[in-house]
Amino acid sequence: MDNWRKSSYSGGGDGNECVEIANSPTHVSIRDSKAPTRATLTLPTPTFTAFIDALKTTPISQYPA
């Protein structure tokens, strides 16, 4: 994938405090913006959507330590 983009919430400076995503019609890939040549995580689009929905609705206190 070559359409990588960062969140507008990437932090100060050069914005290296986040992940980047790229999507195709069927998958979403995620990579570390500080190490873009290293491994990526690729998920089917419905799985990625469920993951994001869970992050939005689960209180931080319920995340594992």
N, C-alpha and C positions, 0 to 999 in steps of 0.2 A: 504494500500500500504506500502511496506517496502523497496522500492528502492529510498529513499530520497537522493537528492544531492544538493549541493550549487554551486552557480556560482563561477568561478575563480576570479570574481570581488567582493568578499565578504568583502573587507576591511581588515585592519590590525588586529593584535592580533589573537584572536581565530576565526575570521570570522563571528561574530554574527550580523553583520550589514546588513543582507539581508534576503531574503526569500529562502525557499527550494522548490524544485518541485519533484514530482514523477509522473511517467506516466504508463498508461496501454495502450493496443491497442485502446481504445475508449475514454479515459478521461485523464486529467492532473489535479493533485491536487497541491495546493499551501499552504504553511504554514509559519509562522513566525519562523525564526531560533532561536530567543530568547525565544520562548514559544512553543516548538514543541508538547506539549501535549494538547494544546488548539485547538480551531476549525480550520478546514481546509476549503479551498474553492476549490470545484471540478467542473471543466468545461468540456464539450465535447471537444475533441481535435480540431475540426474546430473553435470553439469559442475562445479557447486559442490562436490558431494561428492568428486569426483575431485581437485579443487583442494585441499580441506582434507586429504584423505588424503595427497597429495603433500607438503604442508607438514609433516605429522606424521612422515613417513618419510624425508625428504631432509635430510641434515646441512646446517647453515647454511653450512659451508665450500664447499658445491657451488652455492650461489646466486650468480648473476652480481653483479658489483660495481656 
